[in-house]
Amino acid sequence: MMKSFYAAATWLTLGLAAGVFYREFTKLTGNLGVETELSLMHTHILSLGMMLFLIVLALDAVLTLHTRRSFTIFFWVYNAGLTVTVVMLLVRGLLTLDGKSPADTSAAIPGMAGLGHILITIGLIALFMAVREGIGERQERLAARQARLQSTRKATASGG
């Protein structure tokens, strides 16, 4: 569970730093308020990074997600995908402020951004698999507990 907490804290720090970087860098270059991919980094990091991992932390507390292989796959693949996506937002934003079209600069830029999105998608699929497994196990535990309670009630009623 602590991995999710530390991931959320790391993405919080990076998201806040991205917001400060956007404001200060555009002010320094005389482009204050210009809409580029840099302006998207702050909210993308906070929502796809920090907020998602806080939600995962809550789900993990109920469904013990961290014990599943699919959760480990989610954790590393999703973080890698989000990192690639954020780096490509940074690259595209800096190129845009420099007056260059990122697509004209290199075909690798949109390709890498696409790779980041693919990794995020694979990570989310793995997360859904972990949640499904956790829900199934939780339902089994609740059914077993309910059966024990019913047998205890029957034994108490017949012995009383």
Secondary structure by P-SEA (a helix, b strand, c coil): caaaaaaaaaaaaaaaaaaaaaaaaaaaaccccccccccaaaaaaaaccaaaaaaaaaaaaaccccccaaaaaaaaaaaaaaaaaaaaaaaaaaaaaaccccccccaaaaaaaaaaaaaaaaaaaaaaaaaaaaaaaaaaaaaaaaaaaaaaaaaaaaac
